[in-house]
Amino acid sequence: MPSIVTKDVIKVYRAGKSEVIALRGLDMETADGDLVAVRGPSGCGKTTLLNMLGGIDRPTAGRIEIDGSNLVDLNDSDLVRYRRDRVGFIFQFFNLVPTLTAEENVELPMRLARKALAHRKKRSRELLDLVGLSKRATHRPDELSGGEQQRVAIAVALSNDPPLLLADEPTGELDTKTGQEVLDLFQHLNQDFGKTVVVVTHDQRVASIAHRILEIRDGKILTPPS
Amino acid sequence: MGLLPFAASDVLRNRRRTFSAILGVFLAVTFVAGTFIAIDSSARATLDASLAGIQGDFSFYLNTPNETFDYTILRSAINESAGVIDVSLSRYLPVYSLRSADADLLRGASVLAIDPGHLPSSIRDAEVAGSLDLPLGSIGLTKDAALALGVGLGESVQVYNDYYNETNVLVTYPMNFTVAAILDTGSTYPGGFFPYPYFGYIAVVHLRDASEILRTLNATEGFYQLYGEVWVDRAHYVNPYDVPATERNLARIQRRIEAIVGPGTFLSNNLLGRIEGFQSQIAGQRIQYLVLSTPVLLLGVYLGAVGVDLSHAERRRELAVLRTRGATKGQVIGFLLLEAVVGGVIAAVLGLLAGVGLSRLLLGVVSPYPTNPAYEAFILTVDTVIAVALLSIVLMATVTYRSAKRTATLPIIETLRYYAKGETRIQYSPKLDIALVTIGIADYAFVWFSRGQAFSLLTFIIGVIPFLLLPFVPLMLIVGTTRLLTRMTGRVYDWFARVTRPFTKELHYVIRRNLQRNPRRSSNVAIIIALGLAFGIFTFTVVASQQGFEERQIRARIGADMAVDSANPDDTTFATNLSAVSGIAGVAALVTLTNVQSSFCCPNTYAFEPDSYFAVAQPEWWYFPDGGAEAAHAILEAPGQVLVSEAFYDGAFLEVGDVLRLTRSIYNDTGYYVESLNLNVTVGGVVRYLPGAGYGYTESAIYGSTQTFQSFLAAQQSDYYITTPRYLIDLAPGADWRAVKEAVLDLTPSVVVTQEEIERYAENPFARALQGFVSMEIAFIVVILTVGLGLVLYAASLERDVEFAGMIARGASGWQTATVLVGEAFVIMLVGLVVGAGVGLATAYVATQLFLVGPPGFPEPPVPFFFVFPGEAALLVLLGCGAMMLAALLVSARIARMNVAQVLKLRGG
């Protein structure tokens, strides 16, 4: 199970002559199996932090250790493997492949990991069952509701059984009831499957299920690391 | 029109979207603009070349009052007229015979009295060896005349006049001259492609001495006709870009000359007719090249439709919002058409600018006359600007209308879906394409059936009318078949997608799904590729096949590697001397028997020695419908047996074994008939034709050995009208034909070389210009194909950035994700390649088989038309596919290097 440690992480975006400092020396620690909520106003660096943890973006400076490995030291091929095997990312706008069915979307990361056909089929059925969508397996994203699409996205994120799940505003596009269903699912994955979950959110309900809440202001964590 | 400012601002605001929407039309009008600008810029060169061969800008025949008329005064008076830069006066003397010291005779020559400082057009551009001062007693000869007489510089010739006196006794009046100049006019016979006519053998003397020469030859005329040629200052008085001013200038010059030469002298304005026709010539050239540009226009329209479709798809939600705010469907369509008009204007402006650059490349091919593409010669006429602007706007409106209508009628709810309903299936009605293909195939079938049939009402209906449609059939078949094959079903893309499996591995199914879900967009691109390749392959193949056919025709007409005629029929050593020339492996004499009639009208009759003829001419298998060359040779070896041509055999209803009764008339020294000589020959076999013995589709001929026609040949030798045999020459392997020709020219001026004629045909400026233009057009088509594929991929990649970013975030590498796009491009290209190459080859093959079929009753040519697949066609396929895949890779590189975080942040998630 991973632990997450960041030390003095800085991220600067350059656009032409202007600079935007998204993270200004962010330090954080989480323990294994934590469900962590990350909150803060728009533009405070929440999504940037999540992108760093997910191996999608690299910091300008600092260290990001996941289970003892510094992501900054990984080359591109290692980062690809990290994203494929160690992290499951859940997006606010779902980002499913529109031309694939729900089942095929869930299979996609397993195909990238070159898992055998039988394993893929079995696992995708199990995951769709887990998220309550086994009857919608052959439907494409445009035939699913928002909540259903997000649940498919969660199943996709679990495809290669990663120990770490990162969710960026997962309930942002959902109604109250559906959003609650999704949060219940996160809790279930954390408590019953031991996943470490980091959720970036404005949703107040996350606070009630999170082990820790990190507040970010101006690129730094307000709350002490432990 | 109230929406025009909004349409314009929308077009200008999003430059990337506008550029992709107008790209296809921009490329099409660039090609047309470049062509028109090149035509306009080469107008002066075209005019100058078309005027090159005329005999003076003005010319006249003036009857002098007497023999002592002073021509120098006339010349000075005309020369001083404004606009005149030179005047040439000359006179043809009424004597026509020359002979050399060796008694070589030259009859039918023109003896021309000239003013040496002002030469007439017939010898104006000649290269002169020696001096043209021409004091009395000296003469100049054209090169072929000198060769015919066998004389060189400093040697003697005699001009003589045979005159019947009062007692009807023939008296010869000679005058001796020394050859002071030999003039090489550059053309023996026949002339080249430009109007430098062949004037025959010419001997020149000084005009000043004409009267005295004629007195010596007893050929005084009393008065004579002076031939005048006048040249004007074309640089200042002839402007192809201002024809009315030119007409005015020439009319004023003409009046001034008429005032000098006096009434009753007919002054011909040789420039005016050509100038007046020049505007029509330029207009005709524009129309011709516009028609030839049809493939580019067609592909530009298809590419434009794709680009517009993509831009409308990008704005689907925005346009749907317009409708929720109260816009009607008609208003949305009108708005989009207004945008198209603005886009058309932008495409026209950009097209004209780009066309200037392209015109530099096209200058050498739009005009058959060579010109140096100097930038200062760049001409942009009002006609071109208007034509290009109108074309651009019309094309943009055409490509926009259907997509605008579809977008405007889309239900708003559909905008929530990733692909609108209209994009998930190919909205295609095959009726038009089935009709095109059916008419094309039926046309070919009717023409094929009616070939060789006699003319009748039935063959008129099923032969003549389809024959008139024949030139359009390839276009109909190419367009109809490619559209059918690329649009009839979306499954074809799914089938071809299986090819990518070994390369794309895990993401192969993503490619298949994407192609299945949006077949319309795939087919729009595939059809562009298929049409482009089909046109290119068809054109290159037909041109190469045509080239091969022309070469076979040339060889058939000449008969061997070289053919010469003896200049002197009395020269009995000619054949021996010819055989001794280095590089000649064999010589065969071929005699056309004159004054021979048969009981069945009216074959030409040829006599030759079979062994030497077949060894030298080496006739190919297609001349012999039965038996082959060896069998034909054997027939001729048998005395009394002849071969007949198919045309004669069919026309005279002959059978093998029939006896032909031939009669030859005998004439005395004065050309009067004396008696007839009879000869019976037996038809031993049939040939289509034999090379070197005349040439024509309806050659009615009898071929026999010199032994069979011995009596006729003997009679011919003593004829008053002597004819010389033609000698066919086989060159030794590796011999340089140029060196051999030079050596043979020392024996006779009449030489024609097969290889030289083939090269001359290939250099035919009109054909070369046409081929050059078509090659440039095909190169431009490759640009359109590459740009088309790149455009669609780029737009598709923009639309699917988030999808690709999601894949990378979930564990795919950048290049792994990029292979999805490359794989889709490869499948579309493969479909286009297979369909285009297949249709292009099939259409070309059928067209070549029917290329020379004429209307019913029209005979087949003596030489076959073979299908040739040239290297250029294969190169087109390789380069075209290579360029397209390179474009796909370049576009896909963007995906591979995508900033995932930025894309997800910007596009949501």
Interface residues (C-beta under 8 A of the other chain):
Chain A: T47 T48 N51 G54 I56 D57 D76 S77 V80 R81 R83 R84 D85 F89 F91 Q92 F93 F94 N95 L96 V97 P98 T99 L100 E104 L108 P109 R111 L112 A113 R114 P141 D142 V156 A157 S159 N160 D168
Chain B: L416 R417 Y418 Y419 E506 L507 Y509 V510 R513 N514 Q516 R517 V802 E803 A805 G806 M807 I808 A809 R810 G811 A812 S813 G814 Q816 N899 V900 A901 L904 K905 R907 G908 G909
